[in-house]
Amino acid sequence: MSKRYTITAALPYTNGPIHIGHLAGVYVPADIYSRYLRLIGNDVAFICGSDEHGVPITIKAKKEGVTPQDIVDKYHAIIKTSFEEFGISFDNYSRTSAKIHHDTASEFFKTLYDKNEFVEEVTKQLYDADANQFLADRFVTGTCPKCGYEEAYGDQCENCGSSLNATDLINPKSAITGNVPTLKETKHWFLPLNKHENFLKEWILEGHKKDWKPNVYGQVKSWVDDGLRPRAVTRDLDWGIPVPLEGGEGKVLYVWFDAPIGYISATKEWAAREGKNWEDYWKDKNTTLVHFIGKDNIVFHCIIFPSMLKAEGSYILPENVPANEFLNLEGNKLSTSKNWAVWLPDYLIDFPNQQDVLRYALTANAPEAKDNDFTWKDFQARNNNELVAIFGNFINRVVVLTNKYYDGIVPQPSNYTKIDEETLTTLRAYPAVISSSIERYRFREASQELMNLARLGNKYLADEEPWKTIKTDEERTKTVMFVALQIASSLAILSEPFLPFTSTKLKNILCHSQLDSESSWEDVSSKDILLPANHSIEKGKPQLLFSKIEDDQIEVQLAKLEASKKANEAAKKIVEPQKEEITFDDFTKLDIRVGTILEAEKMPKTKKLLVLKVDTGIDTRTIVSGIAESFKPEDIIGKRVTVLVNLAPRALRGVESQGMILMTEDQGGNLVFVNPDIKDVSNGLKIS
């Protein structure tokens, strides 16, 4: 009997495209899980949508001089399209600006209000007088009181992950004007999380101690042990779902309150379209609810949203919340603001028809238990050394030999040897092995078991050598090729959750659509034969499942990141303000000439000073320059330089310096010469 599952994936903010951190942390594992559940015959609602009421959206709108609606419309379309092209198999991808969501969230709020589940309080909140508005969480930055990070937001420190209130910040500043905000009274409604402590202790800390991931359980325990406090469910803002109460004018539902309700409204939207009853997926105790999120959302999905559902009273609670840790990029933390990311729309353009390569690389290196690092070299190696050399190589050999020896017809096997029997027995064990890993949310492990099945096929062919036995024992060769084709067919089925495009391509190559019935996950373990004798596979030159990724493709991606790094360094660089104005007459007093360094040596007992002999074209003179930490003496002999020659002599450590070498800094803060390296420019020429 099939089971019913509601699978949710964290709603992405619509203030930018999806990047690999989102994919690795949430969407690829959620998609693997949902596809697998469907393959084994379950009723699955895989739900997601755009979170369109976050403060980052209003900040981006202000920066771009457009409305928040313009921003969410733009990025909702980009995100939805890229998910579709990447093969994320949502049953519904909705948006929180939709009327059905506004109605659902308002109704949920009113239900809790009518049940007296909120506390109404007048509190002092940060206010920007110049902007004439209260400052929502992301409109405030300051120093985190827990770790000292100086760029923490008013709701969360991205450095240590602590959840904060804006008033907790040290030295808070308005992100709108840069001013120091003041405190001003305002009325809001709060969800008293402290009221739900006992329920959370019983439900999670006791009930899910053994089956939830340690990183999730540990974070929840830390929160509960620290003591929960009431949390505002409304805020002063003009973008969002209006508070549906008298006295709620100018206020909206806090995004953390309305966003998870988006799962429910998106399910309603899907159910209405498909002719289903949405309540079966949210209120039936026989339904399993699983939330896929990143670790920065643990508190919302394991403490706040369950408390909301419990307070409402008619909803089921999540069976699991398998949150992943963070994915870094080339050794540095992913940052959307610094463009330190691999954006999904860009990937789809740069690597056409290679969605499965990224899916596999992210799964094989998924940050399931700790933060992991994505590198382009590892991505290349995963493709070339595993997908191409193992999986693709096996399939190519099987298809080529079947076409060559049997004109694409599956041969009739003879008697199985012990090796054949052992190989087929091992093959039939793989569905259970991979299922076990997936059902325990160990997707890395599951992907490697799939690759081990391809390794089994390669080893079988290498050991049995049908290209040799075809010359000496045709019957044996038929049996070997028959067994190899069963392995290939099993790969077509079992790869579907991980490599959906590859699975489809391989099923087409093997002509699965011509079989009597559609192949299922269980067929691999329960059926003796997946591809029967006399079945025809695709003829002609076989399609390659994967293609090698060359070094120059990787260099292009690394160059993009290097450009981002340089741009960030340039943006951080503080440009000194202009000095006092001078007259033209003042400027003409400066005598700047082209010169050449003839000799250079370190000044004894100093770290910074070099003593230089410089040919200025007028004379050869001594100049002492503080550049010893940046240049070796032997490296700058013969260097063309720019010299201020009429600077009054000055004694430095007993050596009279008769001028100044002009220097500046590059983007990395390194000293460089202001350099007249142009042909036919002679020493002594004036610079004016």
DRENDREN-28745 format. One record per residue (C-alpha): x, y, z. Coordinates in steps of 0.25 Angstrom, whole numbers, padded with zeros to 4 digits, always signed. Layout:
N
XYZ;...
end
This chain:
688
+0000+0000+0000;+0006+0014-0004;+0008+0024+0007;+0005+0039+0005;+0016+0049+0007;+0017+0064+0007;+0031+0069+0004;+0034+0084+0005;+0047+0091+0001;+0051+0104+0007;+0044+0116-0001;+0056+0124-0007;+0056+0139-0006;+0052+0146-0019;+0063+0156-0019;+0073+0148-0027;+0075+0135-0035;+0078+0121-0029;+0092+0118-0027;+0100+0105-0024;+0099+0107-0009;+0083+0106-0009;+0084+0094-0018;+0093+0086-0010;+0087+0090+0003;+0072+0088+0000;+0067+0086-0014;+0076+0074-0020;+0074+0066-0007;+0059+0069-0007;+0057+0065-0021;+0065+0052-0020;+0056+0048-0008;+0043+0052-0015;+0047+0045-0028;+0051+0033-0020;+0038+0033-0013;+0030+0034-0026;+0038+0022-0032;+0034+0013-0021;+0020+0016-0022;+0016+0026-0012;+0007+0038-0013;+0016+0050-0012;+0013+0065-0012;+0027+0072-0014;+0024+0087-0011;+0032+0100-0012;+0030+0114-0016;+0036+0128-0016;+0037+0136-0003;+0033+0150-0007;+0032+0157+0006;+0046+0157+0011;+0052+0171+0015;+0064+0168+0005;+0054+0169-0006;+0050+0183-0001;+0065+0187+0000;+0068+0182-0014;+0056+0190-0019;+0061+0203-0013;+0075+0201-0018;+0069+0199-0033;+0059+0210-0032;+0047+0200-0035;+0035+0194-0027;+0037+0181-0019;+0026+0175-0028;+0036+0178-0040;+0047+0171-0032;+0039+0159-0029;+0032+0157-0042;+0046+0158-0049;+0053+0148-0040;+0041+0138-0038;+0041+0136-0053;+0056+0134-0053;+0056+0124-0041;+0044+0116-0046;+0050+0115-0060;+0064+0111-0055;+0058+0100-0046;+0050+0094-0057;+0062+0094-0067;+0070+0088-0056;+0060+0077-0054;+0055+0080-0040;+0042+0072-0040;+0033+0081-0031;+0018+0077-0032;+0015+0092-0030;+0024+0104-0030;+0016+0115-0025;+0018+0129-0019;+0015+0137-0006;+0009+0149-0014;-0002+0140-0019;-0016+0143-0014;-0018+0129-0009;-0006+0131+0000;-0010+0144+0005;-0024+0138+0009;-0017+0126+0015;-0007+0133+0023;-0018+0143+0028;-0027+0132+0032;-0016+0125+0039;-0013+0138+0047;-0028+0140+0051;-0030+0126+0055;-0018+0127+0065;-0023+0141+0069;-0037+0136+0072;-0031+0125+0080;-0023+0135+0089;-0010+0129+0084;-0003+0143+0082;+0001+0153+0093;-0001+0168+0089;+0010+0177+0094;+0015+0191+0092;+0030+0191+0091;+0041+0200+0087;+0047+0197+0074;+0058+0204+0065;+0053+0216+0057;+0060+0224+0046;+0055+0238+0048;+0061+0243+0034;+0054+0231+0027;+0042+0233+0035;+0040+0218+0038;+0042+0207+0048;+0054+0198+0044;+0051+0184+0040;+0061+0173+0044;+0069+0174+0031;+0069+0189+0031;+0078+0189+0043;+0093+0185+0043;+0102+0185+0055;+0112+0177+0063;+0107+0163+0068;+0106+0162+0083;+0110+0147+0083;+0122+0147+0073;+0126+0161+0071;+0124+0161+0056;+0122+0175+0051;+0112+0173+0039;+0101+0165+0046;+0087+0167+0042;+0076+0171+0052;+0070+0157+0051;+0082+0148+0050;+0097+0148+0050;+0102+0141+0037;+0116+0139+0044;+0112+0130+0056;+0097+0127+0052;+0091+0133+0064;+0077+0138+0063;+0075+0152+0068;+0066+0163+0070;+0070+0177+0064;+0071+0183+0078;+0081+0172+0082;+0092+0178+0072;+0103+0187+0078;+0105+0200+0070;+0093+0198+0061;+0092+0206+0049;+0080+0208+0039;+0083+0201+0026;+0074+0212+0019;+0081+0225+0023;+0093+0220+0031;+0088+0228+0043;+0088+0223+0057;+0074+0219+0060;+0066+0223+0072;+0056+0215+0080;+0041+0218+0078;+0028+0211+0084;+0020+0202+0074;+0009+0191+0076;+0011+0177+0071;+0006+0163+0073;+0015+0152+0078;+0015+0137+0078;+0019+0133+0092;+0029+0122+0089;+0032+0120+0104;+0017+0114+0105;+0021+0103+0095;+0035+0099+0102;+0029+0086+0109;+0023+0082+0096;+0036+0084+0088;+0044+0076+0099;+0034+0064+0098;+0033+0065+0083;+0047+0067+0078;+0057+0065+0090;+0050+0052+0094;+0042+0048+0082;+0053+0050+0071;+0066+0048+0079;+0070+0036+0070;+0065+0039+0057;+0068+0054+0054;+0081+0059+0049;+0091+0062+0060;+0093+0076+0055;+0078+0079+0055;+0075+0073+0068;+0087+0080+0075;+0083+0094+0070;+0068+0091+0075;+0073+0086+0088;+0082+0099+0090;+0070+0108+0087;+0061+0101+0096;+0071+0099+0107;+0074+0114+0106;+0059+0117+0109;+0050+0121+0098;+0044+0135+0098;+0032+0142+0091;+0035+0146+0076;+0027+0156+0069;+0019+0152+0057;+0016+0165+0052;+0025+0177+0048;+0024+0192+0043;+0025+0191+0028;+0018+0194+0015;+0022+0182+0008;+0015+0168+0011;+0002+0163+0016;-0006+0173+0024;-0009+0170+0038;-0024+0166+0037;-0028+0172+0050;-0034+0186+0055;-0022+0194+0059;-0012+0186+0050;-0012+0198+0040;+0002+0200+0034;+0007+0187+0039;+0009+0173+0032;+0011+0159+0036;+0026+0156+0039;+0032+0148+0028;+0036+0137+0036;+0021+0135+0040;+0016+0136+0026;+0027+0129+0018;+0025+0114+0024;+0010+0116+0022;+0014+0117+0008;+0015+0102+0008;+0001+0101+0012;-0004+0111+0001;+0004+0105-0010;-0002+0091-0006;-0016+0097-0007;-0013+0103-0021;-0007+0089-0026;-0019+0081-0020;-0029+0090-0026;-0022+0089-0040;-0021+0074-0039;-0035+0071-0032;-0029+0066-0019;-0032+0069-0005;-0021+0078+0001;-0025+0075+0015;-0021+0060+0013;-0006+0065+0011;-0006+0074+0024;-0016+0069+0033;-0017+0054+0032;-0008+0046+0042;-0005+0036+0031;+0003+0046+0023;+0018+0048+0026;+0023+0063+0026;+0037+0065+0023;+0044+0079+0022;+0057+0081+0014;+0064+0093+0018;+0078+0099+0021;+0084+0100+0035;+0080+0115+0035;+0066+0111+0035;+0066+0101+0046;+0060+0110+0057;+0048+0114+0048;+0044+0099+0044;+0047+0092+0056;+0043+0102+0067;+0034+0113+0062;+0026+0107+0050;+0023+0094+0059;+0018+0103+0070;+0009+0110+0060;+0004+0097+0055;+0002+0092+0069;-0005+0105+0074;-0015+0104+0062;-0018+0090+0066;-0022+0082+0053;-0009+0080+0046;+0001+0069+0046;+0016+0072+0050;+0028+0069+0042;+0034+0055+0043;+0048+0060+0040;+0055+0073+0036;+0068+0068+0030;+0075+0081+0029;+0089+0082+0022;+0101+0090+0026;+0106+0101+0017;+0114+0099+0004;+0126+0108+0002;+0132+0112-0011;+0147+0110-0014;+0150+0112+0001;+0142+0124+0003;+0128+0126+0008;+0117+0127-0002;+0112+0142-0003;+0102+0147-0012;+0105+0162-0009;+0120+0159-0013;+0116+0151-0025;+0124+0139-0019;+0115+0129-0025;+0112+0119-0036;+0098+0124-0041;+0089+0113-0047;+0084+0121-0059;+0099+0124-0063;+0103+0109-0061;+0091+0105-0070;+0097+0114-0081;+0111+0110-0079;+0109+0095-0078;+0097+0092-0087;+0091+0079-0085;+0100+0076-0073;+0090+0078-0062;+0093+0064-0056;+0107+0067-0055;+0105+0078-0045;+0094+0070-0038;+0104+0058-0036;+0116+0067-0032;+0107+0074-0022;+0101+0061-0017;+0115+0054-0016;+0120+0066-0008;+0108+0070+0000;+0109+0077+0013;+0101+0067+0020;+0108+0067+0034;+0118+0079+0032;+0121+0090+0023;+0127+0086+0010;+0135+0092-0001;+0131+0093-0016;+0143+0094-0025;+0143+0094-0040;+0154+0084-0041;+0146+0075-0032;+0134+0077-0041;+0143+0074-0053;+0149+0061-0047;+0135+0056-0042;+0130+0057-0057;+0143+0052-0064;+0147+0041-0054;+0133+0036-0050;+0122+0040-0059;+0130+0039-0072;+0140+0028-0068;+0132+0019-0060;+0117+0021-0062;+0118+0026-0077;+0129+0016-0081;+0121+0004-0076;+0108+0008-0084;+0116+0011-0096;+0123-0002-0096;+0110-0010-0094;+0103-0002-0105;+0114-0003-0115;+0116-0018-0113;+0102-0021-0114;+0100-0013-0127;+0113-0019-0132;+0111-0034-0129;+0095-0035-0129;+0090-0023-0138;+0084-0017-0125;+0076-0029-0121;+0078-0034-0107;+0084-0048-0108;+0078-0061-0102;+0087-0065-0090;+0092-0079-0088;+0095-0085-0075;+0100-0076-0064;+0114-0078-0058;+0116-0075-0043;+0122-0061-0046;+0109-0058-0054;+0100-0063-0042;+0108-0055-0032;+0108-0042-0041;+0093-0043-0043;+0091-0046-0028;+0099-0033-0025;+0091-0025-0035;+0078-0029-0028;+0083-0024-0015;+0086-0010-0019;+0071-0005-0019;+0071-0008-0004;+0084-0002-0001;+0082+0011-0008;+0068+0012-0002;+0073+0010+0012;+0083+0022+0009;+0072+0031+0003;+0062+0028+0014;+0073+0032+0025;+0075+0045+0017;+0089+0040+0013;+0089+0045-0001;+0104+0045-0003;+0105+0031+0002;+0093+0027-0008;+0100+0034-0020;+0113+0026-0017;+0105+0013-0017;+0099+0016-0030;+0113+0018-0035;+0118+0005-0029;+0107-0002-0038;+0113+0004-0050;+0127-0001-0045;+0121-0014-0043;+0117-0014-0058;+0131-0009-0062;+0138-0020-0054;+0129-0031-0060;+0132-0027-0074;+0147-0026-0071;+0147-0039-0065;+0139-0047-0075;+0145-0040-0087;+0134-0042-0097;+0142-0036-0108;+0151-0048-0107;+0141-0059-0104;+0133-0055-0117;+0145-0061-0125;+0145-0074-0117;+0131-0076-0110;+0119-0069-0116;+0109-0075-0106;+0118-0070-0094;+0118-0056-0100;+0103-0056-0102;+0102-0059-0087;+0112-0048-0083;+0105-0038-0091;+0091-0042-0086;+0096-0040-0072;+0103-0027-0075;+0090-0022-0081;+0082-0025-0069;+0092-0016-0061;+0091-0005-0071;+0076-0006-0070;+0076-0005-0054;+0085+0007-0055;+0074+0013-0064;+0064+0011-0053;+0072+0014-0041;+0079+0026-0046;+0066+0034-0048;+0066+0041-0034;+0080+0045-0036;+0082+0047-0051;+0068+0049-0057;+0073+0054-0070;+0083+0043-0071;+0072+0032-0067;+0063+0037-0078;+0074+0037-0088;+0078+0023-0084;+0064+0018-0084;+0063+0023-0098;+0076+0016-0102;+0071+0003-0097;+0057+0005-0102;+0050+0003-0089;+0037+0009-0095;+0036-0004-0103;+0035-0013-0091;+0022-0019-0087;+0021-0011-0074;+0028+0002-0068;+0040-0002-0060;+0040+0001-0045;+0050+0002-0034;+0046-0011-0029;+0047-0018-0042;+0062-0018-0041;+0062-0026-0028;+0050-0035-0031;+0051-0038-0046;+0060-0048-0052;+0060-0041-0065;+0059-0026-0068;+0063-0026-0083;+0057-0039-0089;+0064-0047-0100;+0061-0042-0114;+0057-0028-0109;+0063-0017-0118;+0071-0006-0113;+0075+0007-0120;+0083+0004-0133;+0094+0012-0139;+0105+0020-0133;+0101+0021-0118;+0099+0034-0111;+0109+0038-0100;+0103+0039-0087;+0114+0049-0082;+0125+0057-0089;+0138+0061-0083;+0140+0075-0077;+0153+0081-0082;+0162+0090-0074;+0159+0102-0082;+0144+0101-0078;+0149+0101-0064;+0158+0112-0066;+0147+0121-0071;+0139+0118-0058;+0151+0121-0049;+0154+0134-0057;+0140+0139-0053;+0142+0136-0039;+0156+0143-0039;+0149+0155-0046;+0139+0155-0034;+0150+0155-0024;+0157+0167-0030;+0144+0175-0031;+0141+0172-0016;+0155+0176-0013;+0154+0189-0021;+0140+0192-0014;+0146+0190+0000;+0158+0199-0003;+0157+0213+0004;+0160+0224-0006;+0167+0235+0002;+0159+0249+0001;+0165+0260-0007;+0175+0269-0001;+0174+0284+0000;+0173+0291-0013;+0186+0297-0019;+0188+0307-0030;+0194+0305-0043;+0206+0312-0038;+0208+0303-0026;+0208+0291-0036;+0218+0297-0045;+0228+0298-0033;+0228+0282-0033;+0240+0277-0042;+0236+0262-0046;+0246+0255-0055;+0248+0241-0061;+0260+0234-0055;+0266+0220-0054;+0270+0212-0041;+0285+0209-0043;+0288+0203-0029;+0279+0198-0018;+0283+0193-0004;+0276+0191+0009;+0279+0201+0020;+0285+0194+0032;+0276+0191+0044;+0263+0195+0037;+0252+0187+0032;+0246+0197+0022;+0257+0206+0016;+0265+0204+0003;+0276+0213-0001;+0276+0216-0016;+0285+0222-0026;+0277+0228-0036;+0280+0234-0050;+0271+0246-0051;+0277+0251-0064;+0281+0264-0056;+0291+0256-0047;+0293+0243-0040;+0287+0244-0026;+0284+0237-0013;+0269+0234-0010;+0264+0227+0003;+0251+0220+0000;+0242+0212+0010;+0239+0201+0000;+0248+0190+0006;+0237+0181+0010;+0231+0181-0004;+0243+0180-0013;+0257+0172-0012;+0268+0182-0016;+0273+0173-0027;+0259+0173-0034;+0258+0188-0036;+0272+0191-0041;+0270+0197-0055;+0255+0200-0052;+0250+0213-0058;+0244+0222-0048;+0237+0235-0046;+0245+0245-0037;+0241+0257-0029;+0255+0264-0031;+0253+0277-0024;+0249+0272-0010;+0257+0278+0001;+0268+0268+0005;+0265+0260+0018;+0274+0252+0027;+0269+0238+0029;+0277+0229+0039;+0289+0238+0036;+0287+0237+0020;+0283+0249+0013;+0272+0246+0004;+0271+0256-0008;+0257+0254-0014;+0245+0244-0014;+0241+0232-0023;+0226+0233-0026;+0218+0221-0022;+0204+0216-0022;+0196+0203-0018;+0189+0193-0027;+0176+0187-0024;+0182+0177-0015;+0189+0188-0006;+0202+0185-0012;+0212+0196-0014;+0215+0199-0029;+0224+0209-0036;+0217+0221-0043;+0224+0216-0055;+0229+0223-0068;+0232+0210-0075;+0230+0215-0089;+0241+0214-0100;+0249+0227-0104;+0246+0234-0091;+0260+0238-0086;+0264+0240-0072;+0263+0255-0068;+0250+0258-0076;+0240+0266-0068;+0227+0261-0065;+0216+0271-0065;
end
